[in-house]
Amino acid sequence: MFIKKILIDLDGVLNQYGNEKYDENSIPALKDGAKEFLEKLSKEAELYLFTTRNLMLSTKWLIDNNLDCYFKDVTNIKIPAYLYIDDRTICFKGDYLKTIEDIKNFKVYWKTK
């Protein structure tokens, strides 16, 4: 059986990231439902935390939130994976003009509330 690798972004996906000022030394609290999401997904895929934050701080955050058991590793490198889960992304669907339009109209979900 082929195990799919999935890279999951930290800020805006797993934590309560939003309108507060970014602090490189502190990671916001766990987002509601994130643990259940990871528990379910980890049964079907190999999970990697993908973040530009300090890797030691991010690993500590996982441990403090009892999430480390769901992840194979923490990385800031875009390793080959089945897919990437991120709140700041646009899926390229083969149409460059549509992609430019999507970029111009992009808003992160937490800024549309």
Secondary structure as GFF3:
##gff-version 3
##sequence-region A 1 113
A	DSSP	beta_strand	4	9	.	.	.	ID=ss1
A	DSSP	alpha_helix	34	42	.	.	.	ID=ss2
A	DSSP	beta_strand	45	50	.	.	.	ID=ss3
A	DSSP	alpha_helix	55	64	.	.	.	ID=ss4
A	DSSP	three_ten_helix	68	70	.	.	.	ID=ss5
A	DSSP	beta_strand	71	75	.	.	.	ID=ss6
A	DSSP	beta_strand	83	85	.	.	.	ID=ss7
A	DSSP	alpha_helix	96	104	.	.	.	ID=ss8
A	DSSP	three_ten_helix	109	111	.	.	.	ID=ss9
###
